[in-house]
Amino acid sequence: MENEHACDMRGFLSFLILWLVHKKPMTGSEIAEEIGKRKGCKPTPGTIYPALKQLVEKGAIKADSKGGKKYSITKTGNEELEIAKENFCKTFYDIFKN
């Protein structure tokens, strides 16, 4: 049985990470903290770090080890973020209409 209080991130984690690191470089724990503030539940390292690894492998973000490992967005990541924002708006454009 799935934990009903788990921080379910399916489908939005990569989008949230790209959105956060496009604003400023962040460590994995900073990303998790910020997501926790926004969603009300903090994702675990077992959720965050595989997503970060996948985004690095895709070339959407890069890791800089100076002063602690911080992730920042790349040109490819900015392009992916723009597409994701458009898709998000197309999908949810009418969610608050009566």
C-alpha positions, -999 to +999 in steps of 0.1 A: +000+000+000+013+034-010+020+059+018-008+085+015+015+111+030+044+105+006+056+134-014+044+123-049+065+140-075+056+120-106+056+141-137+067+174-122+101+168-106+122+176-136+101+206-144+104+219-109+141+214-108+146+232-141+124+261-129+143+264-096+179+262-111+170+287-139+166+313-111+199+305-094+223+276-089+213+254-061+225+223-043+204+192-042+194+198-006+184+234-014+163+222-043+145+197-020+140+224+007+125+248-019+102+220-033+092+213+003+082+249+009+061+250-023+045+216-021+042+212+017+063+180+016+101+176+010+112+150-015+138+125-003+174+123-015+163+091-033+139+111-053+159+143-059+194+129-068+183+104-095+164+132-112+194+155-110+216+128-124+192+123-153+190+160-161+228+162-160+231+132-184+206+149-208+226+181-207+198+202-192+217+211-161+254+210-151+270+204-117+296+228-104+317+215-075+331+249-064+321+255-028+297+225-027+280+208-056+256+233-071+234+227-102+227+253-128+207+253-160+223+250-194+211+263-228+195+230-235+178+231-201+165+266-208+150+253-241+134+224-223+120+246-196+104+269-222+087+239-239+076+225-205+061+258-195+041+260-228+029+224-223+020+231-187-001+262-197-018+243-225-027+214-202-039+235-172-051+267-189-087+263-177-081+247-143-095+277-123-124+285-146-159+277-133 
